[in-house]
Amino acid sequence: MVRRRADSLQLAVLGLLSEGPLHGYEVRRRLDVQLGIFRALSYGTLYPCLRTLQAEGWVRELSAAADPDRATRRRERVVYEITESGRERLRELLKQAGPAAWDDDAFSVHFALFTRTDPRTRLRILEGRKARLQERVEELTRSIERAREQLDTYTYEYQRHGLETARREVDWIEGLINAEGRRGQQ
């Protein structure tokens, strides 16, 4: 699970940096704004990720002169930029459509980058996500039915809310799959 989250974070960071150079604070802020799933992301998680990306040659530091806000701060920020091999790595990651891409965190990152993902890969990810959610709906339904008499009102309502949320997401994913199919026919 930790490895999958690290992979998702690398994908998200490479995706952001492919739009242009950013300093660490801005990377963290945009991950929170655009992807929400990293809202509890600490710098103690982000900077090791950036160092790993650097060590792999996928990201490099720019000179301090590349930071447009540097004159208004006492301390210079490190600005990161994606490299050409980083762009290639991003393309490889965007082609991955296996079970790891269907999990909650990974799906959110892949979905945020769908405009850069080829249509067949998008469709495979959406279909995988739908199957995963349908499994969740079945599990939640069985769980609620088995434990209904043992649950207090609030626990029951919370589980029912989880079930309804999963059902709504299945409907949403089905709509996306249908739209993807219509796009493919045009």
C-alpha positions in Angstrom: 0.0 0.0 0.0 2.8 2.4 0.8 4.5 1.6 -2.5 1.3 2.3 -4.4 0.9 5.7 -2.7 4.5 6.5 -3.5 3.9 5.6 -7.1 0.8 7.7 -7.2 2.7 10.6 -5.7 5.4 10.3 -8.3 2.9 10.2 -11.1 1.1 13.3 -9.6 4.4 15.3 -9.2 5.6 14.4 -12.7 2.2 15.4 -14.1 2.3 18.8 -12.3 5.9 19.5 -13.3 5.1 18.6 -16.9 3.1 21.8 -16.9 6.1 23.9 -15.9 8.7 24.4 -13.2 7.5 24.7 -9.6 9.0 25.0 -6.2 8.2 22.4 -3.5 5.6 24.6 -1.7 3.8 25.1 -5.0 3.9 21.4 -5.8 2.3 20.6 -2.4 -0.3 23.3 -2.8 -1.3 22.2 -6.3 -1.5 18.6 -5.2 -3.9 19.6 -2.5 -6.0 21.9 -4.8 -6.1 19.6 -7.9 -6.0 16.2 -6.3 -7.3 16.5 -2.8 -6.1 13.0 -1.9 -2.7 14.5 -0.9 -4.2 17.1 1.4 -2.4 15.6 4.4 0.8 15.4 2.5 3.8 16.6 4.5 7.0 18.0 3.3 8.6 15.0 4.9 6.9 12.9 2.2 7.1 15.3 -0.7 10.8 16.1 -0.6 11.9 12.5 -0.4 9.7 11.9 -3.5 11.4 14.9 -5.2 14.8 13.5 -4.3 13.9 10.1 -5.7 12.7 11.7 -8.9 16.0 13.6 -9.1 18.1 10.5 -8.4 16.3 8.7 -11.3 17.0 11.7 -13.6 13.3 12.5 -14.0 13.4 15.9 -12.3 16.2 18.5 -11.9 16.7 21.6 -9.8 16.8 24.9 -11.6 18.9 27.8 -10.5 17.5 30.1 -7.9 17.1 32.8 -10.6 14.3 30.7 -12.1 12.1 31.5 -9.1 10.1 34.6 -10.0 9.2 35.4 -6.3 12.8 35.1 -5.0 13.2 38.9 -4.5 10.4 39.0 -2.0 11.8 36.2 0.3 14.7 35.9 2.6 15.3 32.3 1.8 15.5 31.0 -1.8 13.2 28.2 -2.8 14.4 25.2 -4.9 12.6 25.1 -8.2 12.1 21.7 -9.8 11.7 21.0 -13.5 10.8 17.7 -15.3 13.5 16.4 -17.6 13.0 14.7 -21.0 13.5 11.3 -19.3 10.9 12.4 -16.8 8.4 13.1 -19.6 9.1 9.6 -20.9 8.5 8.2 -17.4 5.3 10.1 -17.2 4.1 8.7 -20.5 5.0 5.2 -19.3 3.1 5.7 -16.0 0.1 7.1 -17.9 -0.1 3.9 -20.0 -0.5 1.7 -16.9 -4.0 0.5 -16.6 -3.8 -2.5 -14.3 -5.4 -3.0 -10.9 -3.1 -0.5 -9.1 -4.6 2.3 -11.3 -8.1 1.4 -10.1 -7.5 1.9 -6.4 -8.8 5.0 -4.7 -5.7 7.2 -4.5 -4.2 6.0 -7.8 -7.5 6.4 -9.6 -7.8 10.0 -8.5 -4.3 10.8 -9.9 -4.9 8.9 -13.1 -8.3 10.6 -13.6 -6.7 14.0 -13.0 -4.3 13.2 -15.9 -6.9 11.7 -18.2 -6.5 14.4 -20.8 -3.0 13.1 -21.4 -4.0 9.5 -21.4 -4.8 7.6 -24.5 -8.5 6.6 -24.9 -8.1 2.8 -24.7 -6.1 3.2 -21.5 -8.7 5.6 -20.0 -11.4 3.0 -20.9 -9.5 0.1 -19.3 -9.0 2.2 -16.1 -12.7 3.2 -16.0 -13.9 -0.4 -16.5 -11.5 -1.6 -13.8 -12.6 1.1 -11.4 -16.3 0.2 -12.1 -15.6 -3.5 -11.4 -13.7 -2.6 -8.1 -16.6 -0.4 -7.0 -19.2 -3.0 -7.9 -17.3 -5.5 -5.6 -17.3 -2.8 -2.9 -21.1 -2.4 -3.3 -21.6 -6.1 -2.9 -19.3 -6.4 0.1 -21.0 -3.4 1.8 -24.5 -4.8 1.1 -23.6 -8.2 2.6 -21.9 -6.5 5.6 -24.9 -4.3 6.4 -27.3 -7.2 6.0 -25.3 -9.4 8.3 -24.7 -6.9 11.0 -27.9 -4.8 10.8 -29.3 -6.0 14.2 -25.9 -5.4 15.9 -25.3 -1.9 14.7 -26.4 1.2 16.5 -28.3 3.8 14.4 -25.3 6.0 13.6 -23.0 3.2 12.6 -25.8 1.7 10.4 -26.4 5.1 8.8 -22.6 5.6 8.2 -22.4 2.2 6.5 -25.5 2.9 4.4 -24.0 6.3 3.4 -20.8 4.4 2.3 -23.0 2.0 0.2 -24.9 4.9 -1.4 -21.7 6.7 -2.2 -20.2 3.6 -3.9 -23.4 3.2 -5.9 -23.4 6.8 -7.0 -19.7 6.4 -8.1 -20.6 3.3 -10.1 -23.3 5.3 -11.9 -20.9 8.2 -12.5 -18.2 5.8 -13.9 -20.8 4.1 -16.1 -21.6 7.6 -17.5 -17.9 8.2 -18.2 -17.6 4.8 -19.9 -20.5 5.6 -22.1 -19.1 9.0 -23.0 -15.8 7.5 -23.7 -17.5 5.0 -26.1 -19.3 7.8 -27.9 -16.0 9.7 -28.3 -14.5 6.6 -29.8 -17.3 6.3 -32.4 -16.9 9.9 -33.6 
